[in-house]
Amino acid sequence: MKILVAAKRVPDPDTRIRVRSDGAGIATEGVRFALNPFDAIALEAAIRLKEQGGASEIVVVGIDAETGVETLRAGLAMGADRAVLVREVAPLDPFAVAKLLAAVCRREQPQLILMGKQAIDDDCNQTGQMLAARLGIGQATFVSRLDLGPDQSTARCGRETDSGTETVTVTLPAVVTVDLRLNEPRYVTALGILRAKKKPIQEVTPAELGVDPTPRTRLLHLAPAPRRKAGVRVQSVDELLARLRDEARVV
Ligand code: AMP
């Protein structure tokens, strides 16, 4: 079984993010980038399936400028076998990403597509669903438990929902988007980094894939969240109720 894992480069979750003064995006100077944490979970799931004998090859795919190579190398160092970088410098929306990933899937023919439930930079949570729709295959989203069926024609997925875990079985090939509790991704080892240097990264352009990646959505303005006012300590429940009624006007 071939598994394709989508890998997006995002600002490192520990980096302090500043909004550009023109509101056109975030200031990237001095910002460290890393593999989207949910994609690291997706990749860990793929590696575990391979270690258990359930997969023969893991391909990581990123859509990015040439800087995306670094993120893909991190994925290769974790344990993916090879990588595909779709080179695109222009900003993309989930629909454009889904179109590009669908074109790569048509070439690669993976039996399982694993991706994050969301990218932590735009928090869209749309790409996996759009990809499954474009490929006309099934999907299981927010997955925190994943087991392949005995003949690898299905995957049994536990989905995180507001009311608990829902278990669904999807026929493969399918798209599975992963949630936080699926696993804890392994650390990259020095040996993994050395091995990654020899693993192939194929580069393609949207034109070579026959895809027009022009986004259908436009970022109008990005603004930092307003600073929260300092809290006040109240002396009694009566005072709390009075403030909620007279100042906050919520009761
Ligand atoms: P989103 O819908 O933007 O929250 O992203 C959901 C998932 O789609 C991410 O966790 C990635 O697995 C995948 N994805 C989104 N953008 C890209 C990209 N530029 N390159 C590779 N994968 C991506």
Residues whose N, C-alpha, C, O or C-beta is under 5 A from the ligand:
A	BS01	AMP	A6 A7 K8 N36 F38 D39 V61 G62 I63 P94 V97 M115 G116 K117 Q118 A119 D123 C124 N125 Q126 T127 G128
